[in-house]
Amino acid sequence: MATREAQRGQVKHFLFVCSQNKLRSPTAEQIFAAYPGIETDSAGTNHDAENPLTGELIAWADSIFVMELTHRTKLQSRFRRHLRGQRIVCLDIADDYAFMDAALIDLLHKRMARHLPPAPGTISRCAD
């Protein structure tokens, strides 16, 4: 059976989740949208979110990045049947920032660095 990455030509789908989908997750979606090798989307756990979280979005995602532990808890309790081995990562980013706030962008880059695929042309180091 082929992996999700093989089926999608190595493109990874990253879903960013916060409460209202107004500030943190749409900022993350926008700043990582142009990153090579990934496609992004965002959603909110609240029913009145700008883009409410759905089972279809969860099924689309290879990795799900929540801003707070409460988002992970809501996601796991409400959408357990849609989760199919996706990695859920808590970025631990409080609701203290405006949309596209420079401090939020800096924090997102720091917290996401180890989760992003290597940029094309990057030589990976292997231990001998």
N, C-alpha and C positions, 0 to 999 in steps of 0.2 A: 504494500500500500504506500502510495506516495505521500510525502509530508506536505503540510500546507505551503511551506516555502517553495518546494519543487513545483507544486500545482500552480503557484502564482508567479513563477519565474523569479524567485528569490526576493520579491518585494514583500516586506513585512507590514502588517496593518496594526497601527498603534491607536488605541482608543484612550482618550483622556477624560476623566470623570471628576466632577465636583458636585456641589449641591444644586445650583441654579443654572449652570452653564452660561454664565454671563461674564465672568472675570478670569478665573484661573484656567479652567480647561479650554476655553476658546483661545486664550493666549498661547497655551502649549500647542494646541492644534495648529495655530497660525505660524508659530516660529519654527516648528519642525516639519511643516508641510513641504518645504522645498529641500529637505534633507534627502540625499540620494539613498534609494533602497527602501524607503518607507512611504506609506500613505497614512494620513492621519484623519481622525474624526474626533468629535467631543460630544459629551452629553452630560445631563444632570440627573441626580438621583431623586430630586423632588418632582412631584407630579406636575407642578406648574413651571418647571424649568423651560428655558428657551428651546432646548432640544432634549426632551425626556429620554432617559435610558430605555432601550427596548431589547428584547431578545434577539432581534435581527442584528442590532449593532454589536451585541456580545458575540454572536456567531461569526460576524465579519472579522472581529479582532483576533490577532495572534497574541498580542500583549495588551493588558489593560493597566493603565496607570491612574490610580486614585490619588486625590490630594490629601485625604485624611483617612484614618482607620475607620471612622464612621461610614465612609463611602464604601469601603470594602465589606463591612458588615451588612449594609443595605443590599449591596450587589449580590453577595452570597446568599442572603436569606430570600430575596425576591426573585432572583434569576438563576438559582442553583441548577435547574434542569437545562438551561442554555449554556452553562459553562462546560466546555469540552477540553479541559486541560490547558486552557489559556493561562498564561502567567499573569498574576495580579501583583502589582508592585505599588506599595504606598510611598509616595514622594514626601510625605510629612510636611506639607505646605499649608499653613493656616490661611484663613480667609481675611488676610490683612492687606491685600493689594488691589489696585485698580487694573482694569484691562490694559494690557501692554505696558504696565509699569516696568521701568528699567530694572528695579530691584527684583521683581518677579521673574523677568526674563533671565537675569543673571543666575538666580536660584534654580530655575528650571534647567538651564544649561549644566550647572554643577550636578544636580540630582539625576539628570538623564545621561550624563557622559558615559557611564559604563553600560548603558542599555542600548546605545545607538550602534548600528552596524559600522564597520570601518569604512571610511570614505574611499571612493574609488581611487586607485593609484597608491594607496597606503600600503607599505610593506609591513606585514605582520612579523613579529619576532618570534622565533621558535627556539625553545631550549634544546641544546644539543645533548 
